[in-house]
Amino acid sequence: MKFSLEEQFEGFIRTPQIFAENAFFEYPLYQTSKVTPQINPAKISAPKQSVLGKRMEHFFAFYVSHFTSEEILVQNRQIIEDKTTRGELDFLLKDPASGIISHIELIYKFYLFDPDSGASELDHLIGPNKRDSLNKKLERLQKKQFPLLFKEATQHFLSSLDISTEHVVQKMCFKASVFLPKQMKRISFDHINPETIAGYWIKASEFTFETYGKNVFFTPTKKYWPVSPQPNEKWFSYDEIEEQIHTLLERKFSPLLWMKTSRGELERFFIVWW
């Protein structure tokens, strides 16, 4: 089943920032409006075959262009030095009123809270397939992505636009959805925004007919993960969805499932292979 670009864009906008405030990390947050204004769906665009991250970049650009007064000076600009790509500037935005130029790094992630991973709150947030983590991403931002602005090749590029790096403010727009272990009913975060909690996760062995057999399910492809389950019209029985996700789990991919209970309640959860 396909979901409209409007539904995908709304999923992007509604996803909260990973941190509840700017103070925790060195770079301030670039906030997007929590309420989606009235939009013309025909104006939203995103490459049909693009991966999730690239789609979110298109939605961010659409948001800036249509719902802020800022001007996009640069979008997804690769910085190449000696025929080697040193990195990419996600966005450079200019506020016409103040003249302030901002370098925005856009991040859009799905994390599982795993109490057995590491010792700190940030250590506990890992990717559904254990291939990334919040700490690794923050380290990459701090050591590679934000310092890219001051590389010689970047300086040359910005000079061609009459931009001085000393006047550029660096920010991040870090949107994320966090899924808790099913048995963890409540949690008090020190740094993570509690609004990011979007569902729960279970191990494959816990997805039994006894517990889940009376419900119906749908497993969206990754580019539709940000979409709300509400508009979904196609649902599968327990046996049907188990057959669909079997191959994914065998290939060590943790699927996201939408579930509608016999009472009509909607839930989102991951089934992990590990």
C-alpha positions in Angstrom: 0.0 0.0 0.0 1.2 3.5 -0.9 0.8 6.6 1.3 0.5 10.1 -0.1 3.4 12.6 0.1 1.1 14.7 2.3 0.8 11.9 4.8 4.6 11.4 4.7 5.3 15.1 5.1 3.0 15.3 8.1 4.8 12.3 9.6 8.1 14.2 9.2 6.7 17.4 10.8 5.1 15.6 13.7 8.2 13.7 14.7 9.7 15.4 17.7 13.3 16.4 18.4 15.5 13.8 20.1 16.4 16.3 22.9 13.9 18.3 24.9 16.1 21.3 25.1 19.2 22.9 23.4 21.4 22.8 26.5 22.6 19.2 26.4 24.5 19.2 23.1 26.9 21.8 22.0 24.9 22.7 18.9 21.4 24.3 19.2 18.3 22.7 17.8 16.5 24.0 14.7 12.9 23.7 15.6 10.1 22.9 13.2 6.5 23.8 13.8 4.6 21.0 15.6 1.3 21.7 13.9 1.1 21.1 10.2 -0.4 24.2 8.4 -2.9 23.8 5.6 -0.8 22.6 2.6 -1.3 22.0 -1.1 -0.4 18.3 -1.6 0.5 19.0 -5.2 3.4 21.1 -4.2 5.1 18.4 -2.1 7.8 16.5 -4.0 10.2 13.6 -3.2 12.0 11.2 -5.5 10.0 8.1 -5.9 12.8 5.7 -5.2 14.7 7.7 -2.5 15.7 6.2 0.8 14.2 7.5 4.0 16.9 10.0 4.8 16.8 11.6 1.4 13.0 11.9 1.5 13.2 13.7 4.9 15.7 16.2 3.3 13.1 17.0 0.6 10.4 17.4 3.3 12.6 19.7 5.3 13.3 21.8 2.2 9.6 22.0 1.5 8.9 23.0 5.1 11.5 25.8 5.0 10.4 27.1 1.6 6.7 27.2 2.4 6.3 27.7 6.1 9.3 29.9 7.1 10.7 33.2 5.8 14.2 31.7 5.4 15.9 31.2 2.1 17.7 28.0 1.2 21.2 29.0 -0.1 22.6 25.5 -0.2 21.1 22.0 -0.1 23.0 18.7 0.0 26.3 20.2 -1.2 29.1 17.7 -1.4 32.5 19.1 -0.5 35.2 17.6 -2.7 38.9 18.0 -2.1 41.7 16.4 -4.3 38.9 14.3 -6.0 37.9 13.0 -2.6 34.5 13.7 -1.1 35.1 15.1 2.4 31.5 15.3 3.4 28.2 17.1 2.6 26.6 20.3 3.9 22.9 19.4 4.4 21.5 23.0 4.4 22.6 26.6 4.5 19.6 28.9 5.3 19.5 32.7 5.4 17.1 34.7 7.5 16.3 37.8 5.4 15.3 39.9 8.4 18.4 39.4 10.4 20.8 38.3 7.7 21.9 35.4 9.9 23.0 32.3 8.0 22.6 28.9 9.6 24.2 25.6 8.7 21.6 22.9 9.5 22.4 19.2 9.8 19.3 17.2 9.4 19.0 13.8 11.2 16.0 11.5 11.2 16.2 8.3 13.2 14.4 5.4 14.7 15.9 4.1 17.9 15.2 1.2 20.3 15.9 1.7 24.0 17.9 -1.4 25.0 18.8 -1.4 28.7 21.5 -4.0 28.0 23.4 -1.7 25.6 26.1 0.4 27.4 25.8 2.1 30.7 24.3 5.5 30.0 20.9 6.7 28.7 22.5 7.7 25.4 24.2 4.3 25.1 20.9 2.6 25.4 19.5 4.1 22.2 20.4 1.8 19.2 19.2 1.3 15.7 16.6 -1.5 15.1 19.3 -3.7 13.6 22.1 -2.7 16.0 24.1 -1.1 13.2 24.0 2.4 14.7 23.4 4.2 17.9 22.7 7.7 19.2 26.1 8.0 20.7 27.8 7.1 17.4 25.7 9.7 15.5 26.4 12.4 18.0 30.1 11.6 17.8 30.0 11.8 14.0 28.2 15.1 14.1 30.7 16.6 16.5 33.9 15.2 14.9 33.0 15.2 11.2 29.8 16.8 10.1 30.0 20.2 11.9 33.8 20.6 11.5 33.3 20.2 7.8 32.3 23.9 7.7 35.8 24.9 8.5 37.7 22.7 6.0 39.7 24.5 3.3 37.6 23.2 0.5 34.4 24.3 2.2 35.9 27.8 2.8 36.6 28.1 -0.9 33.0 27.1 -1.8 31.5 29.5 0.7 33.8 32.3 -0.5 32.2 31.9 -3.9 28.9 32.7 -2.3 30.3 35.6 -0.3 29.7 33.8 2.9 32.2 34.0 5.8 32.2 30.9 8.1 32.7 33.1 11.2 29.2 34.5 10.7 27.5 31.0 10.2 25.5 29.5 13.1 25.6 25.7 13.2 22.4 23.9 14.3 20.9 20.4 14.0 17.4 19.3 13.3 17.5 15.9 15.0 14.1 14.2 14.7 13.6 10.7 16.2 11.1 8.1 17.3 12.0 5.9 20.3 10.6 2.5 21.0 10.8 1.0 24.5 11.0 -2.7 25.5 7.4 -3.8 25.8 7.8 -4.7 29.5 9.0 -1.2 30.2 5.8 0.6 30.9 7.2 3.9 32.1 10.6 5.6 32.0 12.0 8.9 33.1 14.7 10.3 30.7 17.4 12.7 31.8 18.2 14.0 28.3 15.9 12.4 25.8 12.7 14.1 24.9 9.8 11.9 26.3 7.7 13.0 23.3 9.8 10.8 21.1 8.4 7.6 22.6 6.4 6.1 19.7 5.8 2.5 20.6 7.6 -0.6 21.9 9.8 -3.5 20.7 9.8 -7.2 21.2 11.9 -10.2 20.3 10.8 -12.6 17.5 10.2 -15.3 20.1 7.6 -13.0 21.9 5.5 -12.6 18.7 3.2 -15.5 19.5 -0.3 -16.4 18.4 -1.5 -16.6 22.0 -0.6 -13.0 22.6 -1.2 -11.4 19.2 -3.4 -13.8 17.2 -6.6 -11.8 17.6 -5.2 -8.6 16.0 -4.5 -7.5 12.4 -1.2 -6.1 11.1 0.6 -4.2 8.4 4.4 -3.8 7.9 5.2 -0.6 6.0 8.3 -0.3 3.9 11.0 1.9 5.5 10.1 5.1 3.6 6.7 4.9 5.2 7.8 4.4 8.8 7.1 8.1 9.7 3.5 7.8 8.5 0.7 7.5 11.1 -1.0 4.0 11.0 -4.4 5.9 11.0 -5.0 6.1 7.2 -4.0 2.5 6.6 -6.7 0.4 5.0 -5.0 -2.9 4.3 -4.5 -5.3 7.2 -3.2 -8.9 7.5 -3.9 -11.7 9.9 -1.3 -13.0 12.4 -0.5 -15.9 10.1 -0.2 -13.7 7.0 2.1 -11.1 8.6 4.2 -13.8 10.2 4.9 -15.2 6.8 5.7 -11.7 5.4 8.2 -10.9 8.2 9.9 -14.3 8.3 12.4 -13.5 5.5 13.2 -10.1 7.0 14.1 -11.6 10.3 16.1 -14.3 8.7 18.1 -11.6 6.9 18.7 -9.8 10.2 16.3 -6.9 9.5 14.0 -5.9 12.3 10.5 -4.9 10.8 8.3 -2.2 12.0 4.7 -3.4 12.5 1.4 -1.5 12.7 -1.2 -3.4 14.7 -4.9 -2.8 15.0 -6.4 -4.6 18.0 -9.9 -6.2 18.2 -11.0 -3.0 20.0 -9.7 -0.8 17.1 -6.7 0.5 18.9 -3.6 1.2 16.9 0.0 0.4 18.0 3.4 0.6 16.5 6.2 -1.8 17.4 9.4 -3.4 16.1 10.1 -7.1 16.1 13.9 -7.6 16.5 15.9 -10.5 15.1 18.6 -10.3 17.8 
